[in-house]
Amino acid sequence: HAKAYQAGLQGILFPKEFGGAREDTDYFHELILWDEMGRCSAQVLGQLQINSMAIPPVLLHGSEAMKAAVLPAVVRGEKSISLMISEPQAGSDVANLRTTAVKQDGCYVVNGQKK
């Protein structure tokens, strides 16, 4: 994934402040990227698509410290990110997830099942 970043593919979707190259790109440009990548590399395409789903919640709801700690390495392809949204009874239907995260003693205790 670092090679995809170095080739200028990974970074086009994300803000410059986190190592991306986004200025005037939007979801239409993302669609073109997926279409073209699907012609040559399913492995890179898969992680790029996961990143495009998992990074926005951090961008929208993460603290500045979280963004600084997580996003640059993910955008550069040095680390992976994912959404943990599939459960045995719900699949990926997020409205029916049963997993909970409760803040306890300064940490989150997560309870649930992963499909």
VOGU-3710 file (C-alpha; in Angstrom, 3 decimals, decimal comma):
1> hakayqaglq> 0,000/0,000/0,000  2,974/2,269/0,490  3,744/1,783/-3,216  0,194/2,861/-4,085  0,767/5,996/-2,009  4,128/6,639/-3,667  2,455/6,252/-7,067  -0,053/8,936/-6,073  -3,062/6,646/-5,843  -3,757/6,315/-2,131
11> gilfpkefgg> -3,314/9,966/-1,260  -5,768/11,511/-3,706  -8,709/10,716/-1,460  -7,482/12,341/1,735  -6,638/15,834/3,052  -3,148/17,216/2,564  -2,738/17,838/6,280  -2,628/14,060/6,817  -0,342/13,253/3,894  -2,993/13,131/1,203
21> aredtdyfhe> -3,172/15,089/-2,007  -6,844/16,053/-2,022  -7,603/19,508/-3,277  -10,306/19,371/-5,886  -11,065/15,650/-5,836  -14,471/14,340/-4,855  -16,466/11,115/-4,933  -16,569/11,163/-8,735  -12,768/11,040/-8,811  -12,881/8,218/-6,271
31> lilwdemgrc> -15,238/6,288/-8,552  -12,811/6,698/-11,443  -9,970/5,463/-9,231  -11,929/2,331/-8,217  -12,863/1,610/-11,824  -9,301/1,907/-13,062  -7,763/0,028/-10,113  -10,254/-2,787/-10,565  -8,693/-3,449/-13,941  -5,268/-4,248/-12,536
41> saqvlgqlqi> -5,020/-5,015/-8,806  -7,716/-6,458/-6,593  -5,426/-6,539/-3,530  -4,550/-2,853/-3,611  -8,089/-1,964/-4,623  -9,510/-3,812/-1,616  -7,447/-1,947/0,968  -7,967/1,404/-0,744  -11,720/0,855/-0,602  -11,564/-0,132/3,061
51> nsmaippvll> -9,552/3,009/3,763  -12,148/5,148/1,999  -14,811/3,736/4,352  -12,785/3,633/7,577  -10,945/6,970/7,422  -14,004/9,297/7,207  -15,279/8,452/10,726  -11,844/9,365/12,119  -11,787/12,570/10,057  -15,301/13,551/11,139
61> hgseamkaav> -15,394/12,404/14,752  -11,840/11,758/15,938  -9,979/14,117/18,216  -7,062/16,054/16,751  -4,710/13,769/18,687  -6,363/10,660/17,205  -6,207/12,083/13,689  -2,515/12,907/14,092  -1,745/9,461/15,518  -3,723/7,384/12,999
71> lpavvrgeks> -4,234/9,114/9,681  -0,761/9,969/8,323  0,528/6,374/8,576  -2,681/4,967/7,077  -2,728/7,492/4,221  0,936/6,723/3,446  0,149/3,004/3,333  2,317/2,157/6,336  -0,617/0,918/8,443  -4,047/-0,481/7,682
81> islmisepqa> -7,386/0,624/9,078  -10,780/-1,067/9,091  -14,329/-0,836/10,341  -15,427/-3,594/12,666  -19,050/-3,743/11,594  -19,893/-7,362/10,839  -21,548/-9,528/13,470  -22,986/-13,059/13,267  -26,622/-11,936/13,601  -26,348/-8,708/11,585
91> gsdvanlrtt> -23,760/-9,195/8,855  -22,802/-5,646/7,944  -26,218/-4,161/8,771  -25,009/-1,479/11,164  -28,528/-0,747/12,418  -28,640/-4,215/13,993  -25,210/-4,368/15,612  -25,187/-5,449/19,235  -21,580/-4,722/20,163  -21,179/-2,087/22,843
101> avkqdgcyvv> -18,288/0,098/23,939  -18,505/1,462/27,473  -15,990/3,959/28,852  -14,561/2,575/32,053  -11,571/3,914/33,985  -10,413/6,045/31,062  -10,576/3,188/28,523  -13,296/1,600/26,448  -14,453/-1,913/27,201  -15,804/-3,460/23,997
111> ngqkk> -18,210/-6,406/24,201  -19,648/-8,276/21,240  -18,929/-10,791/18,525  -17,152/-10,481/15,208  -18,368/-12,466/12,233
//
